Structure formats: C-alpha cells, structure tokens
Amino acid sequence: MSFAKRFLFTATALGLAGLLWQVPQAKTVSPEDQKTIEQLELFAEAFSIVRDNYVEETSDNKLIEGAINGALEALDPHSSYAPKEDHAERQKTARREYGGLGIEVTMENELVKVNYVIPNGPADKQGLKRGDFITAVEGENVRGKSLNDAVEGMRGLAGDPINITVLSPDNTRREVVVIRETVSGRAVRHRVEDGIGYIRIETFNHPRLAKDSKAALEDLKAELGGSMKGLIIDVRSNPGGRVDQVVKVTGYFLDGGEVFSSRGREAEDTRRYHAAAGELLPNVPIVVLINSQSASAAEIIAGALQDRGRAMVVGRRSFGKGSVQSIMQMDDGGALRLTTERYFTPSGHSIQGLGIMPDVLVAGRPESKNTKDRFRESDLQNALANPEGLILEENFDEMDFPSEDWPDTEDYQLAKAIELVKSPEFSARLARKNTPLKR
C-alpha cells in the first residue's frame, strides 16, 4: 500500500474511532459524521500531495504541527499548539532559572546607582540600600561602561556568588559578596503626585502583586500623613496576567461583591469571582487610568471599579481582550493553549472585542490621525466576536487632546486624572456618570 493510501486509511480510521467513541450507541454513521470523515480524507490527500510534491523536502512533523496550529488560528488568535520541545522551553522560561541581585538601577556619574532594593532579596540580605552606588563588579570598574553592559556583568545563574564594590552616600566603600537568586522584579511602582497617591501596576502576572500593592498603599498613606485625598491606579499598557492577583488587588477597593465572571460554552461553566469583605480605602476618590494597550486583567480591574461605581475611568478605550486561555497537556508532551471562556464585567457585559470605555476620554498626544488610530483585539485576524453583538467607538468630539505645545516629557493623561480626582465635583460626577458600556 502506498504512503498516501496508508495515511488516508489511518486518518480515516482515527476519525471513525473518534466519532464512534463519542457516539458508541450509534448503529450507523450520521450525515454530519460522514461529512467529517470526508474532510479527514481530504486532509490526508492534501498532506500526501504536499509531502511528495512541495518544491523543498519538508518533515511530516512540520506539516502536522502546522496543520494543528492552522486549525487553532482559524478559531481565534490566542489559541495555539506547542510541541514537546517548545512547551518544555516555555516552562523553563516561566521558572526563570537565571538569577539576579534583586535591585533596580540607573547610571549616574558613570556609576551604577541603586534605586530600589527588593525586600528580602539577595542584595537586601547583604545590606544594600537605595542610594548606594556600585563602582565595580568582580573587581572590574564600571566607569566607561553603558548601563546595559554594567548590568550584564551582574547577571548569572541562581546560586552563584558575585563580588561587588559598594559606595554608600557617606563615601563608605565596602566589598560585598551577594549570592544570586531567582528574583521577580516589582510589578508595582508608587509615589505621591501633587498630593495624590499614585500606583502603577505594570503586570498582573506576578505572584507577589497583591502583597506588594497592599504595601504600596500603606506606604502612600504613611507618606501622606495617614490619609489619602485621592488615588490614581495606572494600568496603561498593562497586558494582564493572573486571575488570583487581579481579584485580590481589585478587592482592596471594594467591600465584597463581584469582580468579574467567566463563562464557557455551557451555562454550567460560569464562574463568578468575588472580592473579600473589607475595603482598604473607603470613601477615597479613585481614578483608573487605561489606554488602548490595557488588556485582560487590566480591563477587569477597570471594568469592576467602573461597574461598581467605585472609580472614574480616564484615558482611551482599552484593548478588548476578554477571553480566557487554558493550557491542556497533550499525550506527546506538547500542550494546547485553548480559548475556553470569556470575561464579563459585574454588570454582565463582555469585554471581548470592545474593551472598557473611559468615563472621561483623554488622549496622551495632540490630535492627529496617528493619535486616533489604535490597534485593538478586534483588529486581530479571526478575533472572537463580542457575544452581545455590540460595537463600541470612541467619540473624538468628546476626547480631550493636549495642545500642540504640550511638553513630550509631561504626562497629559495623568495630569487630567489628578485634576479630576482633586475636583470638588468628583463625587457628584461619579454618581451621575453613564453606564459602563456606552452604546
């Protein structure tokens, strides 16, 4: 039997086996199942023709993996297949097996300046403080090097020691041996802006995010004398991340109640996620800053606080990534990343393809075609449609654009958010704002 016939027979047999497994009581093959068998035979024929006649020799694995990914990509842009080797590499990357010192640095006067030390990280354990300077790494002077080159010399495997020369602000110089560890950089940055608390969440894909966010809020309260007149939560360009972290962080600003729900194919697949009781900042005015690259979990926190009437949302309509992907292990060691659910805000609106519409539309740059045009989820090939069939567009007549002479170094959206949260009319505007999805 030729390869083509053998393959066709195998594919047909596999197709029949799968269909019969699903309908073991069937006496005859239904018209629908017969059609599927014919399509499997068509695939086998195409596979054989490509394998034998393509201009360059190709491997069967490449064709089959391509066929699987092609099928998944036809469903939506976030589903994919990773063969065993690729899946193993992704898991290795996720484990982050390379280590660091647990510091954030900049270059100042040709020296590496420590701007932040991760609590309980390797550098913190050896007494490094914010404001210290690193003058040498393994005896090699950092002067004359770029910041990237200087930092590269500090990277290495977790568990390996590194000798650095540290210069303190009081001009005390000391040699320090730090044991590299697997560290995660902070996902939260905070500061006081014009008397208002400001917290920026760069990603929700961080196991310590909720803990660090709570610590940041407590630090802001202490810096502001024990109370806050307002808070800005900045999730602009935040690509999303872990469900458990977004639920905990959003819960800091809600006194219980729903944060969001996820819904699968069947009604019984619906899951609802609730905030814990006990709000951290009751009655503090809150503004959430979003833009067209705020996606997934970033849209969940904005949508929840908007829907629940807890915050005003400022900026640009968000990305609209309202789907959930599950990782499913395959028998061959590979894995399917498959879309299995959609996100919904507390009021029951799907984020998918729409995103979150701000209560106050504010652009970051002066008005132009480039400013108005933004790439979002709905622009992706084969993107899932919104199940409600809604279309959401920004009204540029209502959008606040900075003037042409607005300095590039100044954050116009943040300035407008601070202006809003400090306004004596904030509470009244919050009470009468429009519904979350403006149709």
C-alpha positions as CSV (number, residue, x, y, z in Angstrom):
1,M,0.0,0.0,0.0
2,S,1.4,3.4,-0.9
3,F,2.1,6.0,1.8
4,A,-0.9,8.1,0.6
5,K,-3.2,5.2,0.9
6,R,-1.8,4.1,4.2
7,F,-2.1,7.6,5.6
8,L,-5.6,8.1,4.3
9,F,-6.6,4.8,5.9
10,T,-5.0,5.8,9.2
11,A,-6.6,9.2,9.2
12,T,-10.0,7.8,8.3
13,A,-9.7,5.1,10.9
14,L,-8.7,7.7,13.6
15,G,-11.6,9.9,12.5
16,L,-14.0,7.0,12.7
17,A,-12.6,5.9,16.1
18,G,-13.0,9.4,17.5
19,L,-16.5,9.7,16.2
20,L,-17.6,6.2,17.4
21,W,-16.1,6.9,20.8
22,Q,-18.3,10.0,21.0
23,V,-21.4,8.1,19.9
24,P,-20.9,4.5,20.9
25,Q,-24.5,3.5,20.7
26,A,-24.9,4.7,17.0
27,K,-25.9,1.9,14.6
28,T,-25.0,3.9,11.5
29,V,-22.8,7.0,10.8
30,S,-24.9,10.2,10.8
31,P,-24.7,12.5,7.8
32,E,-22.8,15.0,9.9
33,D,-20.2,12.4,10.9
34,Q,-19.9,11.2,7.4
35,K,-19.1,14.7,6.3
36,T,-16.4,14.9,8.9
37,I,-14.9,11.6,7.7
38,E,-14.8,13.0,4.1
39,Q,-13.0,16.1,5.4
40,L,-10.4,13.9,7.2
41,E,-9.9,12.1,3.9
42,L,-9.4,15.4,2.2
43,F,-6.8,16.4,4.7
44,A,-5.0,13.1,4.2
45,E,-5.0,13.6,0.4
46,A,-3.6,17.2,0.7
47,F,-1.0,16.1,3.2
48,S,0.2,13.4,0.8
49,I,0.3,15.8,-2.2
50,V,2.3,18.4,-0.2
51,R,4.7,15.9,1.2
52,D,5.5,14.4,-2.2
53,N,5.4,17.5,-4.4
54,Y,6.4,20.6,-2.5
55,V,9.4,22.4,-4.0
56,E,11.6,21.6,-1.0
57,E,11.6,18.5,1.2
58,T,9.7,19.0,4.4
59,S,9.2,17.0,7.5
60,D,6.0,15.3,8.5
61,N,6.2,16.9,12.0
62,K,6.4,20.3,10.5
63,L,3.3,19.7,8.3
64,I,1.3,18.2,11.1
65,E,2.2,20.9,13.7
66,G,1.4,23.5,11.1
67,A,-1.9,21.9,10.4
68,I,-2.8,21.9,14.1
69,N,-1.8,25.5,14.6
70,G,-3.6,26.5,11.4
71,A,-6.8,24.9,12.7
72,L,-6.4,26.7,16.1
73,E,-5.6,30.0,14.5
74,A,-8.7,29.7,12.4
75,L,-10.7,29.7,15.7
76,D,-9.1,32.8,17.3
77,P,-5.7,34.5,17.6
78,H,-4.9,33.3,21.1
79,S,-5.2,29.5,20.7
80,S,-2.1,27.6,19.7
81,Y,-0.2,24.3,19.9
82,A,3.3,23.9,21.3
83,P,5.2,20.6,20.6
84,K,7.0,18.9,23.4
85,E,10.3,20.7,23.0
86,D,8.8,24.2,22.7
87,H,6.4,23.5,25.6
88,A,9.4,22.4,27.8
89,E,11.3,25.5,26.9
90,R,8.4,27.8,27.8
91,Q,8.1,26.1,31.2
92,K,11.8,26.6,31.7
93,T,11.5,30.2,30.9
94,A,8.5,30.5,33.2
95,R,10.6,29.1,36.0
96,R,13.2,31.9,35.4
97,E,16.2,29.8,36.2
98,Y,18.6,32.6,35.8
99,G,19.2,34.7,38.9
100,G,19.9,38.3,39.9
101,L,20.7,40.6,42.8
102,G,17.2,41.9,43.4
103,I,17.9,45.6,42.7
104,E,16.7,48.3,40.2
105,V,19.5,50.6,39.0
106,T,20.3,53.6,36.8
107,M,23.6,55.1,35.7
108,E,24.6,58.3,37.5
109,N,28.1,60.0,37.2
110,E,29.4,56.8,35.4
111,L,28.4,54.7,38.4
112,V,25.5,52.2,38.9
113,K,23.1,53.8,41.3
114,V,20.7,51.6,43.3
115,N,17.2,53.0,43.1
116,Y,15.2,50.1,44.6
117,V,16.1,47.0,46.6
118,I,13.6,44.1,46.6
119,P,12.7,43.3,50.2
120,N,14.3,40.1,51.4
121,G,16.1,39.8,48.1
122,P,19.8,38.8,47.8
123,A,21.0,42.4,47.8
124,D,18.8,43.4,50.7
125,K,20.2,40.5,52.8
126,Q,23.7,41.9,52.3
127,G,22.7,45.4,53.4
128,L,22.5,47.2,50.1
129,K,20.3,50.3,50.3
130,R,18.6,52.7,48.0
131,G,21.1,55.4,47.1
132,D,24.1,53.1,47.2
133,F,26.5,53.1,44.2
134,I,28.1,50.0,42.6
135,T,31.6,51.0,41.4
136,A,33.0,47.6,40.4
137,V,31.8,44.1,39.6
138,E,34.2,41.2,40.2
139,G,37.0,43.8,40.5
140,E,36.2,45.4,37.1
141,N,35.4,49.1,37.2
142,V,32.0,50.1,35.9
143,R,33.2,53.6,34.8
144,G,33.2,53.9,31.0
145,K,30.5,51.2,30.6
146,S,26.9,51.6,29.5
147,L,24.2,50.7,32.0
148,N,23.3,47.6,29.9
149,D,26.9,46.4,29.9
150,A,27.3,47.0,33.6
151,V,24.1,45.2,34.4
152,E,25.0,42.3,32.1
153,G,28.1,41.7,34.3
154,M,25.8,41.2,37.3
155,R,23.6,38.5,35.7
156,G,24.2,34.8,36.2
157,L,22.9,31.5,37.4
158,A,20.9,31.4,40.6
159,G,23.1,30.2,43.5
160,D,26.3,31.7,42.1
161,P,28.1,34.3,44.1
162,I,29.2,37.7,42.8
163,N,31.6,40.3,44.3
164,I,30.6,43.9,44.0
165,T,32.2,47.1,45.4
166,V,29.6,49.4,47.0
167,L,30.0,53.1,47.7
168,S,27.5,54.5,50.2
169,P,26.2,58.1,50.2
170,D,28.5,58.8,53.2
171,N,31.5,57.7,50.9
172,T,32.0,54.5,52.8
173,R,33.4,51.9,50.4
174,R,33.0,48.1,51.0
175,E,33.3,44.8,49.2
176,V,30.1,42.7,49.3
177,V,29.5,39.1,48.1
178,V,25.9,38.5,47.0
179,I,24.5,35.1,46.2
180,R,22.3,35.4,43.1
181,E,18.8,34.2,43.5
182,T,15.8,33.8,41.2
183,V,14.0,37.1,41.7
184,S,11.0,38.7,40.2
185,G,11.2,42.4,39.7
186,R,8.5,44.5,41.3
187,A,5.2,44.8,39.4
188,V,4.1,47.9,41.4
189,R,5.5,51.4,41.5
190,H,4.1,54.1,43.6
191,R,4.7,57.8,44.5
192,V,2.9,60.9,45.6
193,E,1.8,63.1,42.7
194,D,0.7,66.6,43.6
195,G,-0.6,65.5,47.0
196,I,-2.4,62.4,45.5
197,G,-1.5,58.8,45.8
198,Y,-0.3,57.2,42.6
199,I,0.1,53.5,42.0
200,R,1.2,51.9,38.7
201,I,0.6,48.2,38.1
202,E,2.8,47.1,35.1
203,T,1.5,43.5,35.0
204,F,-0.8,41.2,36.9
205,N,1.4,38.2,36.0
206,H,3.3,38.4,39.3
207,P,2.9,36.1,42.3
208,R,3.6,38.9,44.8
209,L,1.5,41.6,43.2
210,A,-1.3,41.7,45.7
211,K,1.1,41.8,48.6
212,D,3.2,44.5,47.0
213,S,0.1,46.5,46.1
214,K,-1.1,46.5,49.7
215,A,2.3,47.5,50.9
216,A,2.4,50.4,48.4
217,L,-1.0,51.7,49.5
218,E,0.1,51.6,53.2
219,D,3.4,53.4,52.2
220,L,1.4,56.1,50.4
221,K,-0.9,56.6,53.4
222,A,2.0,57.0,55.7
223,E,3.8,59.4,53.4
224,L,0.5,61.5,53.2
225,G,0.1,61.7,56.9
226,G,-2.2,58.7,57.4
227,S,-4.9,59.6,54.9
228,M,-5.4,60.0,51.2
229,K,-7.3,62.7,49.4
230,G,-7.4,60.6,46.2
231,L,-5.7,57.7,44.4
232,I,-4.7,57.1,40.8
233,I,-4.5,53.5,39.7
234,D,-2.5,53.4,36.4
235,V,-2.9,50.2,34.3
236,R,-2.0,51.8,31.0
237,S,-0.2,49.3,28.6
238,N,-0.7,46.6,31.2
239,P,-1.1,43.3,29.3
240,G,-2.9,41.5,32.1
241,G,-2.0,38.3,33.9
242,R,-3.1,36.1,36.8
243,V,-6.8,35.9,37.8
244,D,-6.0,35.4,41.5
245,Q,-3.9,38.6,41.7
246,V,-6.4,40.8,39.9
247,V,-9.2,39.6,42.2
248,K,-7.2,40.3,45.3
249,V,-6.0,43.7,44.1
250,T,-9.4,44.8,42.9
251,G,-10.8,43.7,46.2
252,Y,-8.7,46.3,48.1
253,F,-11.0,48.9,46.6
254,L,-14.3,47.1,47.1
255,D,-16.2,45.9,50.1
256,G,-17.0,42.4,48.8
257,G,-19.2,41.7,45.8
258,E,-18.4,40.5,42.3
259,V,-15.2,41.5,40.5
260,F,-16.0,39.6,37.2
261,S,-17.3,36.4,35.8
262,S,-16.0,34.0,33.2
263,R,-18.4,32.0,31.0
264,G,-17.6,28.9,28.9
265,R,-19.6,27.1,26.2
266,E,-22.2,25.7,28.6
267,A,-24.2,27.6,31.2
268,E,-22.8,25.4,34.0
269,D,-19.3,26.6,33.1
270,T,-20.0,30.1,34.5
271,R,-17.7,31.1,37.4
272,R,-18.0,34.2,39.5
273,Y,-15.1,35.9,41.3
274,H,-15.8,38.0,44.4
275,A,-13.8,40.5,46.4
276,A,-13.1,39.8,50.0
277,A,-15.0,42.0,52.5
278,G,-13.2,44.9,54.0
279,E,-12.2,47.8,51.7
280,L,-8.7,49.4,52.3
281,L,-9.5,52.9,51.2
282,P,-13.2,53.6,51.9
283,N,-14.5,56.9,50.6
284,V,-11.2,57.8,48.9
285,P,-11.8,59.1,45.4
286,I,-10.3,56.8,42.8
287,V,-9.4,57.3,39.1
288,V,-8.3,54.3,37.0
289,L,-6.0,55.2,34.0
290,I,-6.3,53.0,30.9
291,N,-5.2,53.1,27.3
292,S,-5.6,51.1,24.1
293,Q,-3.0,48.6,25.3
294,S,-4.6,47.9,28.7
295,A,-5.8,44.3,28.3
296,S,-7.3,41.3,30.0
297,A,-6.8,41.6,33.8
298,A,-6.1,45.3,33.4
299,E,-9.6,45.6,31.8
300,I,-11.1,43.5,34.6
301,I,-10.0,45.9,37.4
302,A,-11.1,49.0,35.4
303,G,-14.4,47.4,34.5
304,A,-15.1,46.2,38.0
305,L,-14.4,49.5,39.7
306,Q,-16.4,51.3,36.9
307,D,-19.4,49.0,37.1
308,R,-19.5,49.0,40.8
309,G,-19.5,52.8,40.9
310,R,-16.2,52.9,42.9
311,A,-14.0,54.8,40.4
312,M,-14.0,57.0,37.4
313,V,-12.0,55.6,34.4
314,V,-9.9,58.1,32.4
315,G,-7.9,57.6,29.1
316,R,-8.6,55.7,25.9
317,R,-10.8,52.7,25.2
318,S,-8.9,49.5,26.3
319,F,-7.7,46.7,24.1
320,G,-10.7,44.3,24.4
321,K,-9.0,41.0,25.2
322,G,-11.9,39.4,27.0
323,S,-11.1,35.7,26.6
324,V,-9.6,33.1,28.8
325,Q,-7.0,30.5,27.6
326,S,-6.5,27.1,29.3
327,I,-3.3,25.1,28.9
328,M,-4.1,21.5,28.1
329,Q,-1.3,18.9,28.3
330,M,-1.1,16.5,25.3
331,D,-0.1,12.8,25.3
332,D,3.0,13.6,23.3
333,G,4.3,16.1,25.9
334,G,3.2,19.1,23.9
335,A,0.4,21.4,25.0
336,L,-2.7,23.2,23.6
337,R,-3.3,26.8,24.6
338,L,-7.1,26.9,24.0
339,T,-9.6,29.6,24.5
340,T,-12.3,28.2,26.8
341,E,-14.1,31.2,28.4
342,R,-15.0,34.9,28.1
343,Y,-14.7,37.6,30.7
344,F,-17.7,39.6,31.8
345,T,-17.9,42.7,34.0
346,P,-20.1,42.7,37.1
347,S,-23.0,44.2,35.2
348,G,-22.8,41.3,32.7
349,H,-21.1,42.9,29.7
350,S,-18.5,41.1,27.7
351,I,-15.1,42.8,27.4
352,Q,-14.3,40.7,24.2
353,G,-13.7,42.9,21.2
354,L,-15.0,46.0,22.9
355,G,-12.8,46.8,25.9
356,I,-13.6,49.3,28.6
357,M,-14.8,52.8,27.6
358,P,-13.5,55.5,29.9
359,D,-15.9,57.8,31.6
360,V,-13.6,60.7,30.6
361,L,-11.8,60.3,27.2
362,V,-8.3,61.8,27.3
363,A,-5.6,61.3,24.7
364,G,-1.9,61.2,25.5
365,R,-0.8,63.1,22.4
366,P,-2.1,66.1,20.4
367,E,-4.9,65.3,17.9
368,S,-3.8,63.6,14.7
369,K,-4.7,60.6,12.6
370,N,-2.0,58.6,14.3
371,T,-3.3,59.6,17.7
372,K,-6.9,58.5,16.8
373,D,-5.9,55.2,15.1
374,R,-5.3,52.4,17.7
375,F,-4.7,48.7,17.1
376,R,-7.0,46.5,19.3
377,E,-8.2,43.0,19.8
378,S,-11.0,43.3,17.1
379,D,-8.2,44.1,14.5
380,L,-6.6,40.7,15.1
381,Q,-7.3,38.1,12.4
382,N,-10.1,35.7,13.5
383,A,-10.7,37.6,16.7
384,L,-13.7,36.3,18.6
385,A,-16.8,38.5,18.1
386,N,-18.5,40.1,21.1
387,P,-21.3,37.8,22.1
388,E,-23.7,40.7,22.6
389,G,-23.1,41.9,19.1
390,L,-22.1,45.4,20.4
391,I,-19.9,47.9,18.7
392,L,-18.0,50.5,20.8
393,E,-16.3,53.5,19.3
394,E,-14.6,56.5,20.9
395,N,-16.2,59.9,20.3
396,F,-13.3,62.1,19.2
397,D,-15.5,65.2,19.6
398,E,-15.7,64.4,23.3
399,M,-12.0,63.4,23.6
400,D,-9.6,65.8,25.4
401,F,-6.4,66.2,23.4
402,P,-3.3,68.0,24.7
403,S,-2.3,71.2,22.8
404,E,0.4,71.1,20.2
405,D,2.9,72.7,22.6
406,W,2.2,70.3,25.4
407,P,5.7,69.1,26.5
408,D,6.5,65.5,25.5
409,T,8.1,64.9,28.9
410,E,4.8,65.7,30.7
411,D,2.0,63.1,31.1
412,Y,-1.2,64.7,30.0
413,Q,-3.5,61.8,30.9
414,L,-2.1,61.7,34.4
415,A,-2.4,65.4,34.8
416,K,-6.1,65.2,33.8
417,A,-6.6,62.3,36.2
418,I,-5.2,64.2,39.1
419,E,-7.3,67.3,38.1
420,L,-10.4,65.1,38.2
421,V,-9.7,63.2,41.4
422,K,-9.0,66.5,43.2
423,S,-12.1,68.2,41.9
424,P,-14.8,69.1,44.5
425,E,-17.3,67.8,42.0
426,F,-15.7,64.3,41.8
427,S,-18.4,62.6,43.9
428,A,-21.2,64.2,42.0
429,R,-19.7,63.2,38.7
430,L,-19.2,59.7,39.9
431,A,-22.8,59.4,41.0
432,R,-24.2,60.6,37.7
433,K,-21.8,59.0,35.2
434,N,-23.0,57.0,32.3
435,T,-23.3,53.2,32.2
436,P,-20.0,51.4,31.7
437,L,-20.7,50.5,28.0
438,K,-21.8,53.5,26.0
439,R,-23.7,52.1,23.1
